[in-house]
């Protein structure tokens, strides 16, 4: 194991061992944070006095303050700081917590809020939590201090205030993009379907094409990168039935130089006319770090992108689900009557983590070097049996996980979990 685990917690004193953070070389990952005390539930400062619930700041603002304060503490204890954050990912079960959280975020990060992605999903792991957030940061030194870029034509929502793109060393991080006009009150004209035309294009194709050519490409180029040097993309669809058309457009631009790809169904976006949000990161075209695609034949039908893409000491896997050419793995499907024992999801997780471990070994690293593992479940009752599979493969090891519920179906109907992973790939 080459990864250092930060802030290891036994959740409620039980057998779920959670790593609040991970450090691999210059990389710091803090994954799946909610405003819980790790013992009983939500922090007491979030709950407040039940009989005086209108006193002080709003509950979701207090929730945001806990999360931002925790990140500041974890970064400081690791030898870094908020100015070295490079990316934020947020999941909400409704839109209500977003603006209060943004208030806390602006205070904590001040004028340097890193590229951010926020989407609405179905449910978070802790009951009554309103925010699940993950942070990626770098250690100071060796030219890694993040600097903002100014991509032309890539607006930032006024109330969010995050950077559309930044550069850290040879890496370029781009915020989640939706097909809004700058005013956020309508679609951008290039992405808008004529309302009077019955066959004037489809929302998903128009918005995907626009995001790639008019948002992602300018943002990457502002940092000296390009579509050819993209490493990983996360795509959020408000309707998973749009996936075939999305993939058709995506392949037009990335077919010859693919990046690791994860496609997730969601409940909604902050921009209500949008049907898709995409975030991405890449490496600089003229930098010292080169992009390398990792092949793994055994997982071809378990993913939508290449097995993984390596960039320096980061290995980014495409999202994995337990499927073959016919659909969800038969071994899992036939155990559906044992769902309440956790058997189907455990069989799926064994397949997913087995493939992930093979991919890691192909790249010269191992599953033990996982920096982040995001689980996207269709039923959060599956989380505990799924987590047991991690424990069986790495007994006693902390797991840097985040888990949320998203609408069914996943990209392969019948699959119960999609796992999105980043792994440390140290120089040898």
N, C-alpha and C positions, 0 to 999 in steps of 0.2 A: 504494500500500500504506500503510495506516494502522496496521498491527500491527508491534510491535517483537518480534523473535525473540530468545530468551534461551538462552544456553548452546548455541550451534549446534555440532553434532558431525558430522563425516564418519565414519559407522560403519565401523570397521576400515580407515579410509583409502580406502574405496570410493566408490561413487556414490550411496549413500543418505545424504541430508543431513537430519538429524533436529534438530528444534528441541526442546530439553528443556523450554522454556516459551515462552509468548507473553504479551505485554502489549498490551491495547487499552484506552486510557483508564484507568479505575480497575480493570480486570479483569486478573487473573493466572491463567493456565491452565498446569498442568504435567501432561502427558499421556503415558500409556503407559510409566511408569517400572518397570524391573526392575533387579535388583541386578547389572548388568553393568558392565564397565570401558570399554565402547565400542570395545575393541580386540581382545580374545581371547575374552571370555565372562564368566562370573561373576567378580565381584571376588575377589581373592585372600583378603581377610579373610573372605569367605563360605565359600570352599572349605576354608580351614585347611590344616593339614598332613595329607596323606592317611594317613600312618602313625599319627597321633594324633587321629583324627576325634572321639574322645569327650572331648577336652580342652576346657575352657571352655564357653561358651554353645552351645546347639544351633544347627545350621546355619540353620534357618529363623529363629531369633531374630537371628542375625547378619545374615541377609538383611533382616529388618525394620529393624534398626539402620541399615544402609546407606541404605535408602529414606527413613526418617524424617530421618536426618541430611542427606541430599541435599536434601530439601524445605526444611529449616531454612536451609541454605546458599543455595539458590536464592531463597528468600523474602527473606533478608537482603540479598543482592546486588541485589535488585529494589526495595529500600526498604520492604519489608513484613515481617511476622513471622507466627509460628504462630497468634497470637491473632486474626489476620485471615483465617484459613481459613474457608470457608463450606460446603465439600462435599468428600467423599472417595468414590471408586469403586474397588472392589477385585475382581479376578478371580483365581481360584485353580484349578489343575488337580486339586486334591484338598483335603480338609479339614485335612490335617496341618499346613500352614503357618499356619493361621489364629490359633490361640491364641498361638504364639510371636510372631507379628507384632503381635497385640493388646498383648502385653507391651511391645514396643518403642514402639508407638503411644501407650500410656498415659504412658510416660516422656517422649516428645517433645512431646505435646500437653497433658500434665497433665490438668487438670479440664475442658478445653475442646476435646474431640474433636468436630469438626463432624459434621453429619448424614452418615451413611455408608450405602453399599450394598455388600454382599459376596455374590457368587454363585460357584458352582462351574461351570467351563466344561470344555472338552475338552483344551486344550493352549495353552501360551504360546509366543511367538516364540523366546526363547532356550531351548536345551536345558537341562534340569535346573533352570531357574528355577521357583520355587514361588509367586511373588507378582507381580502386575501391578497397579499402583495409579496413580490420577490424582487431582489436587488442583485445586480452584478456590479462589482467594483474592481479596481486594480490597486496594487501596492504602489506607493510613490517611488519615483526614481526611474532612471534609464529611459527618459523621454516618454513615459507613459501618461503624464498628466493630461487629462482630457481637455480638448479645445473645441469650441463650437465652430461649425461651418455655417455658411449662409446660402443654402440652396435656393435658386430662383424658382418662384412659383410653387413653393411648398409652405403653405400657411400653417400657423399654430393657433388653435382655438384660444381666444383671449383668456378664458377662465381657467385654462389648463396650464399654460405657461411653460411647457417643457420645450427642450431643444429639439428641432426636427431631425438633426443629425449632429454627431460629434466624431472626433478622431482621437484615438488613444494609441500612440505608437503607430503600428502598421494596420490597426483595426479601425473600421468605420461602422458605427452603429446608427441605424435609422429607426425613428419612431414609427409606431403603427399608423398606417395611412388609410383614410377613407376618402370617398370621392366627392367631398364637399366643395362648394364654392367658398371663397375666402370669408364671406359673411356668415357661413354655417346655416343659412336659411333655405338653401336649395342645393341641388346637385350642380356640380361644375358642368357648364354647357357641353364639354367634350364627353362627359359620361352620362348625359341625360338622354333618355329615350323620348322621342316625340310622342306626346300623349294622344295625338290623333292618329298615329300610325299603328295599325294592327301588326304589321311586320316591319318595324323600324329598328330592329335590333332587340336584344334582351338585356335586362338590367345587369345580369352577372357578366356577360361578355363585354359590355360597354364599360362597366366599372373596373373589371380586371385589366382590360387593355389600357384604360386611362391611368390606373394606379401604377402599372409597370412603367409606362412610357413617360408619364408626366409628374409622377411623385417619387417613386423609388429610384429611377434612373438619375434624375437631377440631384437627389439627396446623396446618392452614392458618389456621383461625379464631383460634388462639392468637396468631398473628402479625398478625392484622388482614386476612387474605386470605380467599378463598372459591374454590369450584370454578369459578365464572364467571371468575375472574381467574387461573386456572392458565395457565402459559406452556408448560411442557414436562413430559412424563412419559416415563419409561423403564419398560417392563414386561418381566419375565423369567418365562418359562413353562417348567416342567419337562417339559411335553408340548405340542408345537406343535399337536397335534390339538385342543387346547382353545381355539385362537384364535377360531373362530366364536362360541362361547358367551361368551368374554371380550368380544369386540367387541360383541356384542348388549347385554350389561350395561353396558359402557363408554358406548355410544351413548345409552343411557337417561339418563345423567347429564351427558354432554359433547356430545351431538348439537347443542344450540343454541348452545353456546359452546366450541368445540373448542380443544384445546391441541395443540402439536406432540407427536407420538406415535411412539415406537420400540418395537417388540415383538421380543424376542430369545429364541430357544430356548436353554436351558441344561441342564447335566447334573444340577444339584442345588442345594438351598438349605441354609442352616445349620439351618433348622427342617424336619425331615424329613417332617412331616405337611403342610407347605405345598406347594401346587402353583403358586403365583404370588407374586412380589414386585414391588412398585411403589414407585418414588420419584418425587417431583414438586417443582416449584418454581413460585411465582407472585409476583404483585405485590400490594401492600396496596390494599384497596378504596378507601381515602381518601387514597392517596398521589398524588404529582404524576405518576408514571410510569403511562402507560396501555397497555393491551394492544391490539395491532393485528395482525390476521390478514392474511397475505400470500397472494394468490391466484396460481396458476400452472397453467393448464389442461393444458399438455403433460405434466406429471408425475402426473396424477391416478391412474394405475394403477401408479405406482412407489412408493406410500407408503400408510400406513394413516390418517394424520391430515392436517391442512392442510399446504400446501407449507411454510409457516414461520409463526412468530409472533414479532413484534417487541415488545420491552419495553425502552424506553430505548435504550441502546447495545448491547444484546444481540439477535441474531437467531438463533432456534432453529429448525432445520429438523427435520421429521419424518424418521425413518430412510428411506433411499432404497435401492431395489433395481432391477435392470434388467428390468422386466417391462411387459407390456401386458395387454389384456383377455383374451388367450389363455394367458398364462403368461410364462415367461422369454422375452426378446426372441429372435425367430427368428434374427437375425443372429449371436447368440452361440451358440444351440443348434446351428446347422448346422455350426459349426466344432469340434464336440466331438472329432473325430479329431485336432485340433491342440492338444489340452489340454496336452500336455507342452511345447509351445512358448509356452504362456501366452495363446493367442489368445482363447479364450472369455471369460476373466476380464478381459482387456484391453478387449474390446468392451463388456463389462458396465460396466467402470469409465468408459469414455468416455461411455456413456449416463448413468451416475449423476452424474459430475462436470459433464457438460454441462448436465444438469437443475439441479444445484446452483448452477452459475454463473448460469443464467437466473433462478433464484429470488433469488439475491443481487442481481442487477441490478434485478429488479423492486422490491426493497426499498431500493435506493439504495446498495448496497455491492458487493463483488466477492469472488470465490473467494480472491483473494490475502489477504483479511482473515480467513481461517479461524483461529480460536482453538484448536479441537480437532477432530480427525477420528478417531473410533473405527471401525475395521474389524472386522466380525464375519465371519470366513471359515468355510467348511465344510472347507477344506483349506489349511493354511498354506503349502504349496508355491505357492499362488496369490499370496502376498503380494508377492513381488518384481515379477512382471509387473504387478500392480495398482499398485504404487508407481511404476513407470515411467510410468504415465499421468499422475500428478501432475507428474512431471518434464517430460513433453512439453507440458503446459499451462502450467507455471510454471517454465521452465528455470532451474536453479540455485537456486531458492528453497527454503528449509528447509520441511519439512512437520511439523507438530505431531501426529504420529500415535500411536495405540495399536492393536495388532492381536492378536486372540485367535482360536482355533478354537472353534466351537460345534457342537453336534450338527446334522446335516442331518435334515430339510430346513429351510430358512429359510421365512418366511411365504409366499413363492411358491416351490413346489418347482422345482428346477432352477437357481435362482439360486445363485451361488457366493459372493457377498459382499453384505453389508448395511453401509451407511455412515451413521454418526450424527454430525452436525456442529453445532457452535456457531460463530458468525461475529460479528465485531465490526462494528457498524453505527453508525459515528460520526455525531454531529450535523453537519448541513450548514448 
